[in-house]
Amino acid sequence: MKGTTSLVGADQYLLKSIAEELRLPLIQISRLAELNLQNKNINQTDIKKMETSADLAIQLLESFILGVEYSDHQTEIELSPITIGAVLNDVAHQVNKLATANNYDIELSVKSAHPVMGNYEAIKMAYLNIAHTIITGSTRHENNRRSSLVFAVYNRGPKNMAGIYSNNLDITKNVWERSINNFEKSRQKMPEFSHINGSGFFVASSILEAMSLELNPSKFHGDKGLAAGFPLSQQLQLV
Amino acid sequence: MKKILLIEPDKTLSKVTSEYLVSKGMDVMIAEGAQEAVNLADQNEPDLVILEIQLKRHNGIDFIHEFRSYPEWHGIPIVIYSMIPKKEFTFDNNAWMELGVSKYLYKPKVKLNELFNELNEVFSEIKI
């Protein structure tokens, strides 16, 4: 995505500082919920929802902070050989409970195990945000209809494509570009997709962009989603 | 019962963390700052210290140096549980070990059950 860093622009330090401060009350809520989940006399469902909401918000803030640090070169991104399928597998496991609770069935389709250069934790964080945003942001659930959430890795030319797709996600190139253009002008950034702003997508994009990777709308077996292409290294394939 | 000295400047977090660890069978003393922590440790020697490195009026690293200056507390493990990520320090793993820091846990990512598991891991390693 071009120009992601300009989304935060000159105020990025202030936004980062606000994000850092907002973590504390969210951690208080999350940990208080965790403590109360031990008390069987309290409505566990409501407490669990509260804990999940706080944890997702913490994750989003952490990712935003990391994206700002990367884009401003405050934090050096250490790259090492990784298999992107392992990252997506990790993300799929981590979001499994949230997905199930929101009527999503997770599928993993890893058709390539070529190593690529990347930062495992940063890429994981980016894809976690994409998955969380799809799961929690979609307004298209109909009467408990189950939706799919597909984590796919496949080769396309000289790249390893890694994306998250859903039959419940209507994200096209036009929607994506319009959302980026809407960022400073509109309260609702992605009305085609969600009542929320879809910030997780943009935060993911900024993290990937810091590693010279571009997040774009993509299709996989008819499902729409967002994917990035990781250049395959011939040297790494020989290792 | 393991005695924990929890050094945490945020009152809500110290209360919640303490209640959780007590519910798991630990004995927890709470200090908001470095001086209070030293006084508490002096009165009732802990088996382990949990430290938020970002303290009011004090730097957590200075606290560790002061704590380690008492020979009788040399062997007490310190677990950092902080809002500041480890990567913000220039210390390598050896430097943390020399300070007697057994674990560095990043608070936004480590929940209470994980903290409890990490503490048990430290205890099993030192076999108190």
Boltz contact constraints between the chains, C-beta under 6 A:
constraints:
  - contact:
      token1: [A, 23]
      token2: [B, 108]
      max_distance: 6.0
  - contact:
      token1: [A, 28]
      token2: [B, 12]
      max_distance: 6.0
  - contact:
      token1: [A, 31]
      token2: [B, 16]
      max_distance: 6.0
  - contact:
      token1: [A, 31]
      token2: [B, 112]
      max_distance: 6.0
  - contact:
      token1: [A, 32]
      token2: [B, 16]
      max_distance: 6.0
  - contact:
      token1: [A, 34]
      token2: [B, 111]
      max_distance: 6.0
  - contact:
      token1: [A, 34]
      token2: [B, 112]
      max_distance: 6.0
  - contact:
      token1: [A, 35]
      token2: [B, 16]
      max_distance: 6.0
  - contact:
      token1: [A, 35]
      token2: [B, 19]
      max_distance: 6.0
  - contact:
      token1: [A, 35]
      token2: [B, 20]
      max_distance: 6.0
  - contact:
      token1: [A, 58]
      token2: [B, 108]
      max_distance: 6.0
  - contact:
      token1: [A, 62]
      token2: [B, 108]
      max_distance: 6.0
